[in-house]
Amino acid sequence: MTPRLTAPTVRVHDSFRAAMAEFRAEGVHRSPDSGLGRELRTWHTRWPSAEGFAAYVREVGGVALDERADGAVPLSTLWWVDGDTFLGRITVRHRLTPSLRDLGGHIGYAVRPTARRRGHATAMLRAVLPYAHRELGLDPVLVTCDDTNAGSRRVIEACGGVFEDRRAERLRYWISA
C-alpha cells in the first residue's frame, strides 16, 4: 500500500500505541509547547483500552472549530497511515495567534521515530498543503522548525518553503499555493 492522509481512526490502534511509545521514549511528553506532548501526557493512560482510544479518536478526529479556553485555535488533525500502520500525524491550525505567528505556524507534523528518513514528512506536508490552501483558504501557510532540526528544514524547503527569519531558535518559512 501507499501511505495516505486520513482522519484519525480506531483501525490503527495497535500501531498508534507503538508509535506513541516511541515518542515517549524520545521524551516528547516532556515538551510543554508540543501538541503531541500534551496528548501524550493527557491520553497515554487511556490509549490501551479500546474505549479510551475511541474517545481519543473522537476528540482529535476531523476539525476542531471552537477556540478552547487555553487559547488553542481551531485545527484539523490528520494521520499518515499505510494500511493499518500509523506513521505520523499532521495538524493544520486554521488561524494564527501572535505566539503561533512567531513560533508555531499553521502546520505541525511528527513522524514516528522508526519511520523517519523515508520521505514520510515531505509526502505528508505535500499532501496537506492543498487542503490548507483550498479548503481553509490559508495562503500562504507558515511552517516553522527548530533551528537545529536540519531534517525538518529540508522537508519544508522541499515543499516550497521560503525562509523569512529566525525567532527564538525557530526558523520560519512561508509556503504559497
KAQUIHU-V135925 format. One record per residue. N is the residue number from 1. OMEGA is omega in whole degrees, 0 to 359 (999 if undefined). NEAR is the number of other ideal C-beta (glycine too) atoms within 10 Angstrom. Layout:
n:omega:near
N:OMEGA:NEAR
N:OMEGA:NEAR
This chain:
n:omega:near
1:176:8
2:178:6
3:179:20
4:174:15
5:178:16
6:172:14
7:176:14
8:186:21
9:178:14
10:182:13
11:184:14
12:186:22
13:183:19
14:180:12
15:178:17
16:179:24
17:178:14
18:179:14
19:180:23
20:175:20
21:177:15
22:179:14
23:178:21
24:179:15
25:176:10
26:181:12
27:181:10
28:182:19
29:179:18
30:181:11
31:186:15
32:184:7
33:183:9
34:174:17
35:177:18
36:177:18
37:177:18
38:180:16
39:177:20
40:180:20
41:187:16
42:192:12
43:192:16
44:179:17
45:181:9
46:183:13
47:183:18
48:181:10
49:178:11
50:181:10
51:179:8
52:179:14
53:178:20
54:177:14
55:178:14
56:180:20
57:178:20
58:182:11
59:185:13
60:186:20
61:176:18
62:188:12
63:172:13
64:186:18
65:184:10
66:172:8
67:182:13
68:180:9
69:181:6
70:177:6
71:179:9
72:182:15
73:175:17
74:181:15
75:174:19
76:178:22
77:176:20
78:179:23
79:176:23
80:190:26
81:173:23
82:185:15
83:178:11
84:183:13
85:175:17
86:181:24
87:182:24
88:180:22
89:178:24
90:177:22
91:177:18
92:177:23
93:187:24
94:175:17
95:182:13
96:168:16
97:177:13
98:181:7
99:176:10
100:178:18
101:180:15
102:193:16
103:189:16
104:181:21
105:179:22
106:191:25
107:173:24
108:181:20
109:177:23
110:175:22
111:181:25
112:186:22
113:183:14
114:180:10
115:183:19
116:178:15
117:177:9
118:179:12
119:182:14
120:182:19
121:179:25
122:180:18
123:181:21
124:179:25
125:177:24
126:183:15
127:183:16
128:183:22
129:178:21
130:177:10
131:181:15
132:183:24
133:188:16
134:185:11
135:183:11
136:179:18
137:180:9
138:181:21
139:2:13
140:174:18
141:177:24
142:177:21
143:182:25
144:174:25
145:175:21
146:182:12
147:178:13
148:184:9
149:182:14
150:180:10
151:180:13
152:177:21
153:179:17
154:179:14
155:183:24
156:180:27
157:178:15
158:180:14
159:176:21
160:180:16
161:178:25
162:183:12
163:175:12
164:182:13
165:177:9
166:178:11
167:176:13
168:178:7
169:175:9
170:175:16
171:183:21
172:181:21
173:174:23
174:178:17
175:180:24
176:179:11
177:999:13
